[in-house]
């Protein structure tokens, strides 16, 4: 993943409530940091291999990429405080 700022990729499914809620919270929080971090969602049902390459074993899983390299991740639903701290730490 090539970008001029870190990218958070959320691996999940369209039918999973936790994935939806995580995506909504991350979008709100990154909206405040739009110049410093980007978000992409990756629906694992549409691709049978990519999520395995990144060892995604639970949905949702969020992985931060900086300069194409995985730099951080977490799995499972998280609260707003955790997400804000996580995104702030990994924003450029």
N, C-alpha and C positions, 0 to 999 in steps of 0.2 A: 504494500500500500504506500503509494507515494503522495505526499502532500507537504505543503509548506508549514503546517502546524500538526501537532499530534492528532490522531484519529482514534476515537473510541468506536469499536465495532461491537454491536450487541447481537449475539447469536441467540436465536429463539425460534418460537413457532407462533404463527398467527392466532392459534386457538388458546394460547396460554395467557392467563390473566396477569401473572407475574411479569412476563415479557412485555406486555402492553403497558403496565404500570411503570415498569423500569424505563421503558422508552419515553413515556410521557415526562417523567421526572427529569431524566437526563436531558431531554430536549429543552425543558424549561430552564434548567441550570446552565446548559451550554449556550442558550440564547443570550444570557448575561455575559458570556465569555466567547462570543462568536468569533472574534478575531484571534483567539488563542487556542481553540480546540474545536474539532469537527466531530460529528456523530454519523455513523452509518449503521443500518440495521441489516442483518443477514438472516433470512429465513432458512433454517437448516433443512426443512422439508423439500426445498427446491434444489438442493445440492447434496449429494450423498458422500462427498469426499472432503470438501474444504474444511468443514467443521471438525472432521477427524484429524486433519493435519495440525490443527491447533489444540487438540486434546480436549475438546469440549465434551464434557460428560454430564452436564446439568444445564437446564435452561431456566432462566436466562443466564448467560455468561457474557461478561463484557471484557474485552481485551483492548488495551491501549497500544497503538503502534506509533513509533516516532522514527522518522526516516526509514520506514519499511521494516523496522525491527520491533518485535513484541517487547514492551517494557514493563507492563503491569497487567494484572487481571483480577477479577473476582467472579464468583459464581453465586447464584441465588438472589432472591429479593433482598434489597437493602433499603434502609430508611434514608430520608432526605439529607440528614446531617452527614451520614457516611458518604453519600454520593457527592455532596458539595465539597467535602474535604478531599475525597479521591480526585475529583475533577480539578480542583484548585492545585493539588500537588502535581498533576500531570499536564496541566496547561503550559503553553510556552511562555 
